[in-house]
Amino acid sequence: MIRGITAIVLLDLKRFWLDRARLVAGLIQPLLYLFVLGAGIGASSRMGGSDYRRFIFPGTLGLSMLFAATFAAITIVFDRQIGFFKAVLVAPVPRPAIAVGKVASGAIQALAQGLILLPFAPLAGAPMDLVQLLAMIGAMSAASFTFSAIGVGIACRFSSTTVFPVVSNAVLLPMFFLSGGLYPLDNAPRWMQVAAHFDPVAYAVDLMRGAIMGHFFFPVTLSLGALALTSAIMVGAAVQVFNKGEDDSSLGAAKFNFRR
């Protein structure tokens, strides 16, 4: 199983290396949030009790990794559309290894994008000592794996590269805006605080923000448990779809009429 996971990861990382333009393009949106939105709102606000750019830096990291992981998962949809995914499924590799390999490769790509943004922390007013840096990298690792699991769990049910980005954005953007990435959950309306408890992105952003600012909205153990549970559920959902095979008419994408 380990060899199967490794093979899937290496295949996807080779694709990632050949498509470096996606990495560069993926940095634009979080940098706009950080330096344009952060500078504009921060000029008249001390939201979160400090410099606003420092406050939203973990949120921009989360945004970058969330969409990097989702775009990594789109390879499943593309491979299914051209018929290559059938070859992957008939290979002598356990279906759970395929799911875990896809999640692991997406997590590595998302973490790489987050690490590229990390040197911007001092410019955003968020310098870190060694302990804070290690805590941040640990939180980013947990977040990237969860985000990748969400992306794979969604992508495995689609066969159209035009429909998947629309649906994924409709799911992921509300998750990000409810996460507290751009505002403190402590001061949010009660219904938003309740909704955040069901949002895995909120737990990931809270872990990263806590690593920098030392204040957590959720207990750390709750955040880690929620991320682990979300990852397990989404990987299990992907394995269930992969076990049905490409010719099964009950495949999620066909069942919900997402094919084109």
C-alpha positions as CSV (number, residue, x, y, z in Angstrom):
1,M,0.0,0.0,0.0
2,I,2.9,2.4,0.8
3,R,4.3,1.8,-2.7
4,G,0.9,2.6,-4.2
5,I,0.6,5.9,-2.2
6,T,4.2,6.9,-3.1
7,A,3.5,6.3,-6.8
8,I,0.3,8.4,-6.8
9,V,2.1,11.2,-4.9
10,L,5.1,11.2,-7.2
11,L,2.9,11.3,-10.3
12,D,0.9,14.3,-9.1
13,L,4.0,16.1,-7.9
14,K,5.6,15.8,-11.3
15,R,2.5,17.3,-12.8
16,F,2.7,20.1,-10.2
17,W,6.3,20.8,-11.1
18,L,5.4,21.1,-14.8
19,D,2.6,23.5,-14.0
20,R,4.5,26.1,-12.0
21,A,2.3,28.9,-13.4
22,R,-0.5,27.6,-11.2
23,L,1.7,28.1,-8.2
24,V,2.5,31.7,-9.1
25,A,-1.1,32.5,-10.0
26,G,-2.3,31.1,-6.7
27,L,-0.2,33.6,-4.8
28,I,-1.9,36.6,-6.2
29,Q,-5.3,36.4,-4.4
30,P,-3.9,35.9,-0.9
31,L,-1.4,38.7,-1.4
32,L,-4.1,41.0,-2.5
33,Y,-6.1,40.2,0.6
34,L,-3.0,40.7,2.8
35,F,-1.5,43.9,1.5
36,V,-4.4,45.7,-0.3
37,L,-7.4,44.7,1.8
38,G,-5.2,44.6,4.9
39,A,-3.7,48.0,4.3
40,G,-7.1,49.6,3.4
41,I,-9.1,48.3,6.4
42,G,-6.1,48.4,8.7
43,A,-5.7,52.1,8.2
44,S,-8.9,52.7,10.2
45,S,-9.3,49.5,12.2
46,R,-7.5,47.5,14.8
47,M,-9.7,44.4,14.4
48,G,-8.4,41.6,16.5
49,G,-6.6,43.9,18.9
50,S,-3.5,44.5,16.7
51,D,-2.3,45.4,13.2
52,Y,-5.0,44.1,10.8
53,R,-2.5,42.7,8.4
54,R,-1.0,40.6,11.2
55,F,-4.5,39.5,12.2
56,I,-5.5,38.3,8.7
57,F,-2.1,36.7,7.8
58,P,-3.2,33.3,9.0
59,G,-6.5,33.7,7.1
60,T,-4.6,34.5,3.9
61,L,-2.5,31.4,4.4
62,G,-5.6,29.4,4.9
63,L,-7.2,30.8,1.7
64,S,-4.1,30.1,-0.3
65,M,-3.8,26.5,0.9
66,L,-7.5,25.8,0.6
67,F,-7.7,26.7,-3.1
68,A,-4.3,25.1,-3.8
69,A,-5.5,21.8,-2.4
70,T,-8.8,22.1,-4.4
71,F,-7.0,22.8,-7.7
72,A,-4.7,19.9,-7.0
73,A,-7.8,17.7,-6.7
74,I,-9.0,18.8,-10.1
75,T,-6.6,16.3,-11.6
76,I,-9.0,13.6,-10.6
77,V,-11.8,15.2,-12.7
78,F,-9.4,15.8,-15.6
79,D,-8.2,12.2,-15.5
80,R,-11.7,10.9,-15.4
81,Q,-12.7,13.1,-18.4
82,I,-9.9,11.8,-20.6
83,G,-10.2,8.2,-19.4
84,F,-6.9,8.0,-17.7
85,F,-8.4,7.5,-14.2
86,K,-9.7,4.1,-15.4
87,A,-6.1,3.0,-15.8
88,V,-5.3,4.2,-12.2
89,L,-8.3,2.2,-10.8
90,V,-7.4,-1.0,-12.6
91,A,-3.7,-0.8,-11.5
92,P,-2.7,-3.3,-8.8
93,V,-3.0,-0.6,-6.1
94,P,-5.6,-0.7,-3.3
95,R,-8.3,1.8,-3.7
96,P,-7.6,3.3,-0.2
97,A,-4.0,3.9,-1.4
98,I,-5.3,5.9,-4.4
99,A,-7.4,8.1,-2.1
100,V,-4.7,8.6,0.5
101,G,-2.1,9.2,-2.3
102,K,-4.3,11.9,-3.9
103,V,-4.9,13.6,-0.5
104,A,-1.2,13.4,0.4
105,S,-0.1,14.9,-2.9
106,G,-2.7,17.7,-2.6
107,A,-1.6,18.4,0.9
108,I,2.1,18.7,-0.1
109,Q,1.2,21.1,-2.9
110,A,-1.0,23.2,-0.6
111,L,1.7,23.2,2.1
112,A,4.3,24.3,-0.5
113,Q,2.2,27.2,-1.5
114,G,1.7,28.2,2.2
115,L,5.4,27.9,2.9
116,I,6.1,30.3,0.0
117,L,3.8,32.8,1.6
118,L,5.4,32.4,5.1
119,P,8.4,34.7,4.4
120,F,5.9,37.5,4.0
121,A,5.0,37.3,7.7
122,P,7.4,40.0,8.8
123,L,6.2,42.3,6.1
124,A,2.6,41.7,7.5
125,G,3.7,42.6,11.0
126,A,3.8,39.0,12.1
127,P,7.4,38.0,12.9
128,M,7.8,34.7,14.6
129,D,10.3,33.1,16.9
130,L,11.4,29.5,16.4
131,V,8.6,28.1,18.7
132,Q,6.0,30.1,16.9
133,L,7.4,29.1,13.5
134,L,7.3,25.4,14.4
135,A,3.8,25.7,15.7
136,M,2.7,27.5,12.6
137,I,4.2,24.8,10.3
138,G,2.5,22.1,12.3
139,A,-0.9,23.9,12.0
140,M,-0.3,24.4,8.3
141,S,0.4,20.7,7.8
142,A,-2.8,19.7,9.6
143,A,-4.7,22.3,7.6
144,S,-3.3,21.3,4.2
145,F,-4.1,17.7,4.7
146,T,-7.7,18.5,5.7
147,F,-8.2,20.9,2.8
148,S,-6.8,18.3,0.4
149,A,-9.1,15.7,1.8
150,I,-12.1,18.0,1.3
151,G,-10.9,18.7,-2.3
152,V,-10.5,15.0,-3.1
153,G,-13.8,14.1,-1.4
154,I,-15.6,16.6,-3.6
155,A,-13.7,16.0,-6.9
156,C,-14.2,12.3,-6.9
157,R,-17.9,12.8,-7.6
158,F,-17.4,14.9,-10.7
159,S,-16.4,14.2,-14.3
160,S,-16.6,17.7,-15.7
161,T,-13.8,20.2,-15.4
162,T,-16.2,23.1,-16.0
163,V,-18.7,22.1,-13.4
164,F,-16.3,21.1,-10.6
165,P,-14.7,24.6,-10.1
166,V,-18.2,26.3,-9.9
167,V,-19.5,23.8,-7.3
168,S,-16.3,23.8,-5.3
169,N,-16.2,27.6,-5.1
170,A,-19.8,27.6,-4.0
171,V,-18.8,25.3,-1.2
172,L,-15.4,26.6,-0.3
173,L,-16.0,30.4,-0.3
174,P,-18.7,30.2,2.4
175,M,-16.4,28.0,4.4
176,F,-13.7,30.6,4.2
177,F,-15.9,33.6,5.0
178,L,-17.4,31.8,8.0
179,S,-13.9,30.7,9.3
180,G,-13.0,34.1,10.9
181,G,-10.1,34.5,8.5
182,L,-10.9,38.2,8.0
183,Y,-12.5,39.0,11.3
184,P,-12.4,37.8,14.9
185,L,-14.9,35.1,15.8
186,D,-15.0,36.4,19.4
187,N,-16.9,39.5,18.2
188,A,-19.0,37.8,15.5
189,P,-22.8,37.3,15.8
190,R,-23.8,34.3,17.7
191,W,-25.1,32.4,14.7
192,M,-21.7,32.8,13.0
193,Q,-19.9,31.5,16.0
194,V,-22.2,28.5,16.0
195,A,-21.8,28.0,12.2
196,A,-18.0,28.1,12.7
197,H,-18.1,25.1,14.9
198,F,-19.2,23.1,11.8
199,D,-16.6,24.6,9.5
200,P,-13.2,22.8,9.3
201,V,-11.6,25.8,7.8
202,A,-12.4,27.8,11.0
203,Y,-10.5,25.2,13.1
204,A,-7.5,25.4,10.7
205,V,-7.3,29.2,10.7
206,D,-7.7,29.3,14.4
207,L,-4.7,27.0,14.9
208,M,-2.6,29.1,12.6
209,R,-3.7,32.4,14.2
210,G,-3.1,31.0,17.7
211,A,0.4,30.0,16.7
212,I,1.2,33.7,15.9
213,M,-1.0,35.6,18.4
214,G,-1.2,33.1,21.3
215,H,-5.0,33.3,21.4
216,F,-7.3,30.5,20.3
217,F,-11.1,30.7,19.8
218,F,-11.4,26.9,19.9
219,P,-9.6,24.6,22.3
220,V,-6.5,23.2,20.5
221,T,-7.6,19.6,21.1
222,L,-11.0,20.3,19.6
223,S,-9.5,21.9,16.5
224,L,-7.1,19.0,15.9
225,G,-9.9,16.4,16.5
226,A,-12.2,18.3,14.1
227,L,-9.6,18.4,11.4
228,A,-8.7,14.7,11.9
229,L,-12.4,13.7,11.8
230,T,-13.1,15.8,8.6
231,S,-10.1,14.2,6.9
232,A,-11.2,10.7,7.8
233,I,-14.7,11.3,6.6
234,M,-13.7,12.8,3.3
235,V,-11.0,10.1,2.6
236,G,-13.7,7.5,3.4
237,A,-16.1,9.1,1.0
238,A,-13.4,9.1,-1.7
239,V,-12.6,5.4,-1.1
240,Q,-16.3,4.6,-1.4
241,V,-16.6,6.3,-4.8
242,F,-13.3,4.7,-6.1
243,N,-14.5,1.3,-5.0
244,K,-17.5,1.6,-7.3
245,G,-15.3,2.0,-10.3
246,E,-15.6,4.2,-13.4
247,D,-18.3,2.1,-15.1
248,D,-20.7,2.0,-12.1
249,S,-23.8,4.0,-12.9
250,S,-24.2,4.9,-9.3
251,L,-21.0,7.0,-9.4
252,G,-21.7,10.2,-7.7
253,A,-21.1,12.4,-10.7
254,A,-23.6,10.4,-12.8
255,K,-26.1,10.0,-9.9
256,F,-26.3,13.7,-9.4
257,N,-26.3,14.6,-13.1
258,F,-23.0,16.5,-12.9
259,R,-21.7,15.0,-16.2
260,R,-21.5,17.0,-19.4
